Amino acid sequence: MHNGVPFDVAFSLDDTMRQAMAIKCSEFHGAEFDLRTMSFKERE
Protein backbone atom coordinates (compact mmCIF):
# COMPACT_ATOMS: atom_id res chain seq x y z
CA MET A 1 0.00 0.00 0.00
CA HIS A 2 1.34 3.42 -0.93
CA ASN A 3 -0.36 6.75 -0.16
CA GLY A 4 -3.23 4.80 1.36
CA VAL A 5 -4.17 3.10 -1.92
CA PRO A 6 -4.12 -0.71 -1.84
CA PHE A 7 -2.22 -2.29 -4.73
CA ASP A 8 -5.22 -4.30 -5.91
CA VAL A 9 -7.20 -1.07 -6.30
CA ALA A 10 -4.34 0.76 -8.02
CA PHE A 11 -3.80 -2.02 -10.56
CA SER A 12 -7.50 -2.38 -11.31
CA LEU A 13 -7.82 1.22 -12.56
CA ASP A 14 -7.83 2.18 -16.22
CA ASP A 15 -4.85 4.16 -17.53
CA THR A 16 -6.51 7.58 -17.26
CA MET A 17 -7.67 7.14 -13.68
CA ARG A 18 -4.32 5.63 -12.65
CA GLN A 19 -2.48 8.64 -14.10
CA ALA A 20 -4.86 11.06 -12.35
CA MET A 21 -4.35 9.34 -9.00
CA ALA A 22 -0.57 9.25 -9.48
CA ILE A 23 -0.53 12.99 -10.17
CA LYS A 24 -2.71 13.73 -7.15
CA CYS A 25 -0.61 11.54 -4.84
CA SER A 26 2.53 13.28 -6.11
CA GLU A 27 0.94 16.63 -5.31
CA PHE A 28 0.33 15.41 -1.76
CA HIS A 29 4.12 15.12 -1.49
CA GLY A 30 4.75 18.65 -2.74
CA ALA A 31 5.04 18.20 -6.50
CA GLU A 32 3.26 20.65 -8.79
CA PHE A 33 1.70 19.40 -12.04
CA ASP A 34 1.09 21.73 -14.99
CA LEU A 35 -1.99 20.60 -16.92
CA ARG A 36 -1.14 22.85 -19.87
CA THR A 37 2.18 21.10 -20.51
CA MET A 38 1.16 17.78 -18.92
CA SER A 39 4.37 17.67 -16.92
CA PHE A 40 5.62 18.27 -13.42
CA LYS A 41 7.17 21.65 -12.71
CA GLU A 42 10.80 21.71 -11.63
CA ARG A 43 11.34 22.23 -7.91
CA GLU A 44 13.35 25.29 -7.00
N, C-alpha and C positions, 0 to 999 in steps of 0.2 A: 504494500500500500504506500502510495506517495501522494502527498498533499491531501490526504483523506479520501482518495479515490481508489477503491479496490481494483486490482488488476483485471479481474473478470469483467468489471464494468467498463474500464478503459478500453480493453481489447474488443468489446462488443459494439463499440460506437462506429458509425460510418466515418469516412475520412474528414468530412467537413466539421462534424461535431468534435472529433478528436483534436483537430487543429485548433478549434475555438477554445476548447478546454485547456489545451497546452499553453496557448497564449495567455489566457486568464490566470492560470496557475503561475506562469512566469511573472506576470504583473504583481501577483501577491508577494513575490520575492524581490520586487523593486525594478524589474525590467519595464521598459516603456515601448509599446508597439505602435507603429505608425501605419494606420490603415491605408493611407494614400499610396505608400510605397510597398506595403505588405512586408515590412521588415522591422526588426528591432532597432531602436535608436542606440547609438553608441553611448556608453556611460562616460561621464566626464571625470 
